[in-house]
Amino acid sequence: MSLTEINFDGIVGPSHNYAGLSLGNIASAAHAGDPSYPRAAALQGVAKMRGNLARLGVQGFFVPLPRPNRALATALALDGSEPAQLRAAPWSASSMWTANAATVSPAPDTADGKCHLTPANLVTMLHRAQEWPDTKRQLEVAFANRDHFTIHDPVPASFGDEGAANHMRLCEEHGAPGVAVFVYGKAGGAFPARQHEQASRLVARAHGLDPARTVFIEQNPAAIAAGAFHNDVVAVANGRVLFTHAEAFADQAAAYEAMRAAFPALEVVEVPASAVSLAEAIRTYLFNAQLLTLPDGTMALIVPEECRESAAVWGWVETMLAGNGPIRQVIPVDVRQSMANGGGPACLRLRVVCAPQTVDPRFLLDEAKADLLERTIAAHWPEQIDPADLGSQVLADSVIAARLALLAALDLAELG
């Protein structure tokens, strides 16, 4: 069976809100308290999926997790006297950012020749730490074929793990053996370093990766302090190409050297700070982009519309496209609702290299299913949520009913 890379996007959940729960996420903090628009957010996400389905011929998705999370609300002893952020945590729709769902090692890279997935424990943030049991349950349904997939438990909670947002893969082609690049942070900075080095090393061992084809690199503390809470805010890789800001890693030259030692064919497309500052790169999420290999072998970069609106970023993009580099197209998409909460095109997807026929087909998109998603979202997702609404039984009933309607439409009632 031929292996290909499938992007699994998270459908934005009906409880999508701006509670500002993510310390170190500049956009999330800046929009805390604003009204959110779950219906628009989810439709923007489906439109992005449609575009990549047309470009690549294959696209996957995951459904929102159950919200509000009654178990977390009970554990927090919520009674109305608690801080607003605690009250908001059980309502979080952050599972939409499936780059944090798991770390994935494709079959060509693992000792047993299976695709391995380890759900991220996300322990650094309360609103995200609640996700992994339901995430694992969904992964076990989507990738139930045990001849091809192994689903692990998360790493121990002592070591923070944020999943594929801190993992990159270099390869000659997606179905060929690759080199895994794990990027971690060190504690002690202005914001939490969410990815622990030992979490990355544990995942690599559990997945049976070849140490000679596995690289561990420290993220630049200055980038974390500037709001790059995950590596994918400042760097993304695809095939032979690493697209990165010049200040992404603690020791940029040593990082390139380590990657080239394991993968000599590495092509680096580096954006200098003199062209795009770290702050502007983070504000526009230039690097939180999907770097795709198109059917003709060329690469396209799917970026937020905010990149086109930045003179510095778009000026660099136009200069880059005028050259003869490996990235031949830059395609802006509207994911403004996600961006306002701190997640761009890359946050919204988990990359899984596998044969499409080994995946539960209920999680694979086609045009008819995209139509179905849009109709269901339009009919059931709340148009607007104000932070003061969180905790309301009326809103809870609406959000629960919306998700159940989606599961029924997709024949995924077992995830209810």
C-alpha positions in Angstrom: 0.0 0.0 0.0 1.3 3.4 -0.9 1.9 5.8 2.0 0.9 9.5 1.8 0.8 12.3 4.3 -2.8 13.1 5.5 -3.6 16.3 7.4 -6.2 15.7 10.1 -7.7 19.0 11.0 -9.7 19.6 14.2 -13.2 20.7 13.6 -13.7 23.9 15.7 -16.0 23.0 18.5 -19.3 24.7 19.4 -17.8 26.0 22.7 -15.1 28.0 20.9 -14.4 31.0 23.2 -11.8 33.6 24.1 -11.1 33.1 27.8 -7.4 33.8 27.6 -6.4 30.6 29.2 -3.0 30.0 27.6 -0.1 31.7 29.4 2.6 32.7 26.9 0.2 32.8 23.9 0.2 36.5 23.0 -2.9 36.3 20.7 -4.9 34.4 23.3 -4.1 36.9 26.0 -4.8 39.9 23.7 -8.3 38.7 22.9 -9.3 37.4 26.3 -12.8 38.6 27.1 -13.8 39.2 23.5 -16.9 37.6 22.0 -16.2 34.5 19.9 -18.0 33.2 16.9 -18.0 29.4 16.9 -20.1 29.0 13.8 -17.8 31.3 11.7 -14.7 29.6 13.2 -15.8 26.1 12.3 -16.8 27.1 8.8 -13.4 28.8 8.3 -11.8 25.5 9.3 -13.9 23.5 6.8 -13.0 25.9 4.1 -9.3 25.4 4.8 -9.8 21.7 4.7 -11.7 21.9 1.4 -8.8 23.9 -0.1 -6.2 21.3 0.9 -8.5 18.4 -0.2 -8.5 20.0 -3.7 -4.7 20.5 -3.6 -3.7 17.1 -2.2 -6.6 14.8 -3.0 -6.8 13.6 0.6 -7.8 15.3 3.9 -8.8 14.0 7.3 -10.5 15.5 10.4 -11.1 15.0 14.1 -14.3 15.8 15.9 -14.5 18.2 18.9 -14.1 16.7 22.4 -17.0 16.6 24.8 -17.6 20.1 26.3 -18.3 21.3 28.9 -16.2 18.6 30.6 -18.3 17.7 33.6 -15.6 15.7 35.2 -13.2 18.6 35.3 -15.9 21.0 36.5 -16.6 18.5 39.4 -12.8 18.2 40.2 -12.5 22.0 40.3 -15.5 22.2 42.7 -17.0 25.0 40.7 -19.7 26.8 42.5 -19.7 30.3 40.9 -17.2 31.8 43.4 -14.1 30.7 41.5 -11.9 32.8 39.2 -13.3 33.2 35.7 -10.4 31.3 34.1 -11.1 28.2 36.3 -14.8 28.4 35.3 -13.8 28.6 31.6 -11.4 25.7 31.6 -14.0 22.9 31.2 -15.4 24.7 28.2 -12.2 25.0 26.3 -12.4 24.1 22.6 -8.6 24.0 22.2 -8.6 20.4 20.9 -9.3 22.1 17.6 -5.5 22.5 17.4 -4.7 19.0 16.6 -1.0 19.7 16.1 -1.0 19.1 19.9 -3.1 15.9 19.7 -0.2 13.6 19.5 3.3 12.9 18.2 3.3 10.7 15.1 6.1 8.5 13.8 5.3 6.9 10.4 6.0 3.2 9.7 9.2 3.8 7.6 10.8 5.4 10.7 9.9 2.8 13.4 11.5 -0.4 14.5 8.4 -2.5 14.0 7.2 -0.9 10.8 4.0 0.4 12.2 2.8 4.0 12.6 3.1 5.0 16.2 1.0 7.8 17.9 1.5 9.1 21.4 -1.2 11.5 22.7 0.2 14.6 24.2 -0.3 15.0 28.0 -0.4 18.9 27.7 0.1 19.1 31.4 1.4 22.7 31.4 -2.0 24.2 31.0 -5.1 23.0 32.9 -7.5 23.6 30.0 -5.4 21.4 27.8 -4.4 18.7 30.3 -8.0 17.5 30.2 -7.8 16.5 26.6 -5.7 13.4 26.3 -8.2 10.7 27.5 -10.7 11.8 24.9 -8.0 12.4 22.3 -6.7 8.9 22.8 -10.2 7.4 22.5 -10.7 9.2 19.2 -7.2 8.1 17.9 -8.1 4.5 18.8 -11.2 4.7 16.6 -9.7 6.6 13.7 -6.5 4.4 13.6 -8.0 1.1 14.9 -6.2 -1.1 12.5 -3.5 -2.7 14.8 -1.7 -4.2 11.8 -0.7 -0.6 10.9 -1.0 1.6 14.0 0.1 1.6 17.6 -1.5 4.1 20.0 0.5 4.7 23.2 -0.4 6.2 26.5 0.9 9.7 27.1 4.3 10.2 28.7 4.3 10.6 32.5 2.9 13.9 33.7 6.2 14.8 35.2 7.4 15.7 31.7 5.3 18.1 29.7 4.6 17.0 26.2 2.8 19.1 23.5 2.8 16.7 20.6 3.6 17.4 17.0 3.8 21.1 17.5 7.3 20.5 18.7 8.2 17.7 16.3 9.4 17.9 12.6 10.2 15.3 10.1 12.7 15.5 7.3 12.6 13.0 4.4 13.2 12.5 0.7 9.5 11.7 0.3 6.8 11.1 2.8 6.7 7.3 2.3 10.5 7.0 2.7 12.5 6.7 6.0 12.8 10.1 7.6 14.7 11.9 10.3 12.7 13.0 13.4 13.5 16.4 14.8 12.3 17.1 18.4 12.4 20.6 19.7 12.2 21.3 23.5 12.4 24.2 25.8 14.1 24.8 29.1 12.4 26.1 32.2 13.2 29.5 33.8 12.1 31.9 31.1 9.3 34.5 31.1 6.8 31.9 30.0 6.5 28.2 30.6 8.6 26.0 28.3 5.9 23.5 27.5 7.9 20.7 25.8 10.3 18.9 28.2 13.4 17.3 26.7 12.7 14.0 28.4 9.2 13.8 27.1 10.7 14.0 23.6 13.3 11.4 24.3 10.7 9.1 25.8 8.5 9.4 22.8 11.4 8.6 20.5 12.3 5.5 22.5 8.6 4.3 22.7 8.2 4.7 19.0 11.3 2.7 18.2 13.1 5.5 16.4 16.7 5.0 15.2 18.9 7.2 17.4 21.1 7.9 14.3 18.0 9.4 12.6 16.7 11.3 15.6 17.7 14.9 16.5 17.0 16.9 19.7 17.2 20.7 19.5 16.6 23.4 22.1 14.2 26.1 21.2 15.4 29.7 21.6 14.4 31.0 25.0 14.0 34.4 23.5 11.4 33.0 21.0 9.4 31.4 23.9 9.5 34.7 25.8 8.3 36.5 22.6 5.3 34.2 22.4 6.5 31.2 20.4 5.0 28.8 22.9 5.5 25.9 20.4 8.3 25.3 17.9 5.7 25.4 15.1 5.3 29.2 15.7 8.8 29.8 14.4 9.7 26.7 12.2 8.1 24.1 10.0 9.6 21.3 7.9 8.4 19.3 5.0 10.4 16.8 2.9 13.9 18.2 2.5 12.9 21.7 3.5 13.2 23.5 6.9 11.4 26.8 6.8 12.5 28.8 9.8 13.0 32.1 11.5 16.7 33.0 12.1 16.0 33.1 15.8 14.0 29.9 16.2 16.7 27.8 18.0 18.9 28.4 21.0 22.0 27.8 18.8 20.9 28.2 15.2 24.1 27.1 13.5 24.4 24.0 15.8 20.8 23.1 15.0 21.4 23.2 11.3 24.6 21.2 11.7 22.8 18.5 13.8 20.0 18.2 11.2 22.4 18.0 8.3 24.5 15.3 10.1 21.4 13.1 10.2 19.9 14.3 6.9 22.5 15.7 4.5 19.9 16.7 1.9 18.5 19.4 4.2 17.5 22.7 2.4 17.1 25.6 4.8 14.8 28.5 4.0 15.7 31.0 6.7 13.9 34.3 7.2 16.3 36.8 8.7 15.3 39.0 11.7 16.3 42.0 9.6 13.5 41.2 7.2 10.8 39.9 9.6 11.3 40.5 13.3 10.5 37.7 15.7 7.6 39.7 17.0 6.1 40.2 13.6 6.6 36.5 12.7 4.7 35.6 15.8 2.0 38.2 15.3 1.3 37.0 11.8 2.1 33.3 12.3 4.2 33.2 9.1 5.7 29.9 10.3 2.6 28.4 11.8 1.8 27.4 8.2 1.2 24.2 6.3 4.2 23.4 4.1 2.7 21.0 1.5 4.2 18.9 -1.3 1.8 19.2 -4.2 1.1 16.4 -6.7 3.6 18.0 -9.2 6.4 17.8 -6.6 6.5 21.5 -5.8 5.8 23.0 -2.4 3.1 25.4 -1.3 3.0 27.3 2.0 -0.5 27.8 3.4 -0.4 30.9 5.6 -2.9 33.1 7.5 -4.4 36.1 5.8 -2.6 38.2 8.4 0.7 37.5 6.6 -0.6 39.2 3.4 -1.6 42.2 5.5 1.9 42.7 6.9 4.2 44.8 4.7 7.3 43.2 6.2 6.1 39.6 5.9 4.5 39.9 2.4 7.5 41.8 1.2 9.8 38.9 2.2 7.3 36.4 0.7 7.4 38.2 -2.7 11.2 38.3 -2.7 11.3 34.6 -1.8 8.9 33.7 -4.6 10.9 35.7 -7.1 13.9 33.5 -6.5 14.3 29.8 -7.3 13.8 28.3 -3.9 11.8 25.1 -3.1 8.7 27.0 -2.0 6.9 28.0 -5.2 3.5 29.2 -3.9 2.3 31.0 -0.8 -1.5 30.7 -0.3 -3.3 32.9 2.4 -6.3 31.4 4.1 -8.9 33.0 6.4 -8.6 31.4 9.9 -9.1 34.6 11.8 -11.2 33.1 14.6 -8.5 30.5 15.3 -5.8 33.1 15.0 -7.4 35.4 17.6 -7.1 32.5 20.0 -3.5 31.8 19.1 -3.6 29.1 16.4 -2.8 29.3 12.7 -3.1 26.8 9.9 -0.4 24.5 11.3 -2.0 24.4 14.7 -5.2 23.1 13.2 -3.7 19.9 11.7 -2.0 16.7 12.7 0.1 15.1 10.0 -0.1 11.3 9.7 1.8 9.4 7.0 -0.1 6.3 6.2 -2.1 4.5 3.6 -5.6 6.1 3.4 -7.3 2.7 3.3 -5.9 1.9 6.7 -7.8 4.8 8.3 -11.4 4.6 9.5 -13.2 6.2 6.5 -15.5 8.2 8.7 -12.5 10.5 9.5 -11.6 11.2 5.8 -13.1 14.2 4.0 -14.7 14.3 0.6 -16.8 17.0 -1.0 -20.1 15.5 0.1 -18.9 15.2 3.7 -17.6 18.7 3.6 -21.1 19.8 2.6 -22.5 17.7 5.5 -20.1 19.4 8.0 -21.1 22.8 6.8 -24.8 22.1 7.0 -24.5 20.6 10.5 -22.4 23.5 11.7 -24.7 26.1 10.2 -27.7 24.5 11.9 -26.3 23.8 15.3 -23.2 25.8 16.2 -23.7 29.0 18.3 -23.3 32.1 16.4 -21.6 34.0 19.3 -20.3 33.3 22.8 -19.5 35.9 25.3 -17.1 34.9 28.2 -19.9 35.7 30.6 -22.0 32.9 29.0 -19.6 30.2 30.1 -21.2 28.2 32.9 -24.7 28.8 31.6 -26.9 25.7 31.4 -28.6 27.1 28.3 -25.3 27.3 26.6 -24.2 23.9 27.9 -27.3 22.3 26.5 -26.7 24.0 23.1 -23.1 23.0 22.9 -23.8 19.4 23.9 -26.6 19.1 21.4 -24.5 20.6 18.6 -21.7 18.1 19.1 -24.1 15.1 19.3 -25.7 16.3 16.1 -22.3 16.2 14.4 -21.5 12.8 15.7 -24.9 11.5 14.5 -24.3 13.0 11.1 -20.9 11.3 10.8 -22.1 8.0 12.3 -19.6 8.4 15.2 -22.1 8.0 18.0 -19.5 5.8 19.9 -17.5 9.0 20.6 -20.5 10.5 22.4 
